[in-house]
Amino acid sequence: MSEPREEPIVLRLAVRGPYSLVDSLRIQRFGRGDPTSLVERTGMQERYAKCSRTAAGPVTLVAWTSADPEPVNVEVALYGEGAKALVPRLRDVLGLDDAADFVTTHPRLAHLRLALRSMRLTHALSLPELHAILVLQQRITFVEAARSWRQMVEVGGQAAPGPLPLLVPPCPEDWLALRQPGARALGIDAHRWRALQHAARAANEVASRAHDRAALEDFVMRLPGTGPWTTGLLRGLGTGDADAIVLGDVHLPHDISALFTDVPMGSDEKMVALLEPFRPHRFRLVRALMGSGRRRL
């Protein structure tokens, strides 16, 4: 006899102003083959699902809304032991309270105006999980890193709570248990393996600083293998910091230079100067650029 299916926590959350569920949250999916998440957009509906871990256990978030430019509500179902723990964070995770009040008439940003209105900055379900994902992306292509992530998730093979065919992501203990030969088989080199080990040992400390961006940055910058690139994205993608700066990226300085000057050669220093007029929304602009298809971190 099969076990009875646990009833989800079902909520309806109000939306104020333009909002796109998919445009706001698809950045939290680690590639199209990410076994822990799902993103769908049809003519009538947008849907996002993500399995993650909380201190209380795994949780699967399923959210959907109409494809209207200004939906009235977001419908949410939460499954698993971590469902109750996630409820107080839902509006941050979905970006519903993000003050998307950035308006620009800059002619170079005309193609981003719609995205800047409907895309909200969100919070990661799990900062330690995002930390591991960012470490995986260091010094290699996105496709290679996403493949390693998918294979690591599939090694665990634990089904996510709820009705969708998702898997539970690795926990810090899983990364700590991963020995170097196993990491090599997943395409993870020694540098990133060591950085993942340090990140996993610091997972509780990282999670405890989710609401203090300065303390989070100060702590993770002292971890071996975590530098300004990882830290900037932890702040921007993990805590919804609209003004986070991402330094050390291979492509971003050149993209920002090309966007504003038509010169496709840039540097961190030039990028910071070009973004300065857009305080306190520098990361919001970068995030919109990422979502436009012109670049992917």
Helices and strands as residue ranges (DSSP letters): E 9-14, H 21-25, G 26-28, E 37-41, E 45-54, E 57-66, E 73-79, H 83-86, G 87-89, H 90-94, G 107-112, H 113-118, H 127-136, H 142-156, H 172-177, H 180-185, H 190-201, H 203-208, H 213-220, H 228-233, I 234-238, H 239-239, H 252-261, H 268-275, G 276-278, H 282-291
